[in-house]
Amino acid sequence: MSKLTEAKKSGQRTLIAIVIIGLSVYMGFTPLYELVQGGVTGAVIGSSFAAIFVIVLTMYLLNKQTEIEQETKKSYGDNQGGKRR
């Protein structure tokens, strides 16, 4: 299996995991949010949900960026005949 195919499959698995985590957190917070009925407590619960989702999404994006940078460095090193500046 080529590295590109491997990277795509890994990305798809991570994206599916993010969706599952997002739905799980949403379903977990929904009963709590309905119990509180808005107000300041509801705003805190809503912002907690948003913070958790943003953290997970940021982790995914940073991992992807790191993978891309590593591939770029590896490709750059291969194109330079193994010499790096």
C-alpha positions as CSV (number, residue, x, y, z in Angstrom):
1,M,0.0,0.0,0.0
2,S,1.4,3.4,-0.9
3,K,2.0,6.1,1.6
4,L,-0.6,8.4,0.0
5,T,-3.3,5.7,0.3
6,E,-2.2,5.0,3.9
7,A,-2.4,8.8,4.7
8,K,-5.9,9.1,3.1
9,K,-7.2,6.1,5.1
10,S,-5.7,7.5,8.3
11,G,-7.3,10.9,7.6
12,Q,-10.7,9.3,6.9
13,R,-10.5,7.3,10.2
14,T,-9.6,10.4,12.1
15,L,-12.5,12.3,10.5
16,I,-14.9,9.6,11.3
17,A,-13.6,9.6,14.9
18,I,-14.2,13.3,15.2
19,V,-17.8,13.0,13.9
20,I,-18.4,10.2,16.4
21,I,-16.9,12.2,19.3
22,G,-18.9,15.2,18.3
23,L,-22.2,13.3,18.1
24,S,-21.4,11.6,21.4
25,V,-20.7,14.9,23.2
26,Y,-23.8,16.4,21.7
27,M,-26.0,13.5,22.8
28,G,-24.4,13.6,26.3
29,F,-24.8,17.4,26.7
30,T,-28.4,17.5,25.3
31,P,-30.1,16.0,28.4
32,L,-28.0,18.2,30.7
33,Y,-28.9,21.3,28.6
34,E,-32.6,20.5,28.7
35,L,-32.5,19.9,32.4
36,V,-31.0,23.4,33.1
37,Q,-33.4,25.3,30.8
38,G,-31.1,28.1,29.7
39,G,-29.8,31.0,31.7
40,V,-26.2,31.3,32.8
41,T,-25.8,27.6,33.5
42,G,-27.1,26.8,30.1
43,A,-24.6,29.2,28.6
44,V,-21.8,27.6,30.5
45,I,-22.9,24.1,29.3
46,G,-23.2,25.3,25.7
47,S,-19.8,26.9,25.8
48,S,-18.3,23.7,27.3
49,F,-19.7,21.7,24.4
50,A,-18.2,24.2,21.9
51,A,-14.8,24.2,23.7
52,I,-14.6,20.4,23.6
53,F,-15.5,20.2,20.0
54,V,-13.0,23.0,19.1
55,I,-10.3,21.2,21.0
56,V,-10.9,17.9,19.2
57,L,-11.0,19.7,15.8
58,T,-7.8,21.6,16.5
59,M,-6.0,18.4,17.4
60,Y,-7.1,16.9,14.1
61,L,-5.9,19.9,12.1
62,L,-2.6,20.1,14.0
63,N,-1.9,16.4,13.3
64,K,-2.7,16.9,9.6
65,Q,-0.4,19.9,9.4
66,T,2.4,17.9,11.1
67,E,2.0,15.0,8.6
68,I,2.1,17.4,5.7
69,E,5.2,19.2,7.0
70,Q,7.0,15.9,7.5
71,E,6.1,14.7,4.0
72,T,7.3,18.0,2.6
73,K,10.6,17.8,4.5
74,K,11.1,14.2,3.4
75,S,10.2,15.1,-0.2
76,Y,12.6,18.1,-0.1
77,G,15.4,16.0,1.3
78,D,14.8,13.4,-1.4
79,N,14.9,16.0,-4.2
80,Q,18.1,17.5,-2.9
81,G,19.9,14.2,-3.0
82,G,19.7,13.7,0.7
83,K,21.4,17.0,1.4
84,R,19.7,19.4,3.7
85,R,20.5,23.0,4.4
